[in-house]
């Protein structure tokens, strides 16, 4: 089902579709983070990515809870946006020989993922509230807060050391 397919007729349909999109995205991120962790040489970045991997696994569980609260089975739909972000990160990482520069590239890739997630969770929360599902909105707020914190952590790591070492 494409984003603007005939199967999406209401905000509720759009809400479920976006939940499915994020379910795919979070599961894809769980699969991609171990590779990023393996490539980094910065202990601080490695620890942040490992911590976020554990959080991301919990994000998948929260999305499953949101589906259950909504009364539907968890299901994924392809998310070309997250696929593209992850593929771009893989391409760039494969082209960087200097490990310090690679760490900077990994931070940038991580932040691209976080920014995508922040925008999607913000939208999902707004739609959940609009359709009277504050219970689901609260579950999603917890994840949004973690995504924002992960982005801030990556910024801190980049500014305090990784970007300086890469120059």
C-alpha positions, 0 to 999 in steps of 0.5 A, spaced: 500 500 500 502 506 497 502 512 502 496 515 498 493 509 495 486 508 495 486 504 501 487 510 506 481 514 506 481 516 513 486 519 518 485 513 522 487 509 516 493 514 515 495 513 522 495 505 522 499 506 516 504 510 519 504 505 525 506 500 520 511 504 517 514 506 523 514 498 525 518 497 519 523 502 520 524 501 528 525 493 526 530 495 520 534 500 525 535 494 530 538 490 524 542 496 522 545 498 529 550 492 530 553 494 524 554 501 526 557 499 532 562 495 529 565 500 525 566 505 530 572 507 533 570 512 538 568 509 545 563 514 547 559 513 540 560 506 541 556 506 548 551 511 545 549 506 539 549 500 544 544 504 549 540 506 543 540 499 540 537 497 547 532 503 546 530 501 539 528 494 541 524 497 546 521 502 541 519 495 537 515 493 543 512 499 544 509 500 537 506 492 538 503 495 544 500 501 540 497 496 535 494 492 541 491 498 544 488 500 537 485 493 536 490 491 530 495 486 529 502 489 528 504 489 521 510 492 517 509 496 510 516 498 507 519 504 509 523 507 503 525 513 507 529 509 512 531 504 507 534 510 503 537 513 510 540 506 512 543 505 505 546 512 504 550 511 511 552 504 508 555 507 502 558 513 505 561 508 511 564 504 505 567 510 502 571 513 508 578 510 510 580 514 516 576 511 522 576 518 525 572 521 519 568 514 519 566 516 526 563 523 524 560 520 518 556 515 523 554 520 527 551 524 521 547 517 519 545 516 526 542 523 526 539 522 520 535 516 522 533 520 529 530 526 525 526 521 521 523 518 527 522 524 531 518 527 525 514 521 524 513 520 532 511 527 532 506 526 527 503 519 530 502 523 537 498 528 533 494 524 530 493 519 536 490 525 540 486 527 534 482 521 533 481 520 541 487 515 542 491 519 548 493 512 551 496 510 544 499 518 544 502 517 551 506 510 549 508 514 543 511 520 547 515 515 551 519 513 544 519 520 542 522 523 548 528 517 547 529 519 540 530 526 542 535 524 547 539 520 542 539 526 537 542 530 543 547 525 545 549 524 538 550 532 538 554 532 544 558 526 542 560 530 535 561 537 538 565 534 544 570 530 540 568 526 534 568 532 529 574 535 532 578 528 531 576 528 524 578 534 522 
